[in-house]
Amino acid sequence: MPMQTYYFVAASKQFMTIEEPLQEVLDERVRNYREHHKAIDFWLVQEPTFLEEPQLATVTRDCPRPAIAVVSTDSMFIRWLKNRLEYVVTGSLQSADIPR
């Protein structure tokens, strides 16, 4: 199976679920995708274990735990979320599997 690049935005669970209306943003994105018959290409990952990967250490060391991440194959969506949310870390990884 070919490697897929996944992009992510991650932050503390507190920030993403209480301080920012992340669920509203994701619900709106789902609605838009359905209206345009586009496949969902993002996931909300609770306490993502991939943040502990050694190759991501410099990116994720400042991300408070427990964390939440939005993972997508669309780098532009992750860039937009980064600008929208501000206090987050971003990065990417390659995998044959969906990140956990």
Protein Blocks (a to p, Z undefined) as FASTA:
>chain_A
ZZdddddddddfklmmmmpckklmmmmmmmmmmmnopacfbdcdehifklmpmklmmmmm
mpccdddddddfblklmmmmmmmnopacddddddfbdcZZ
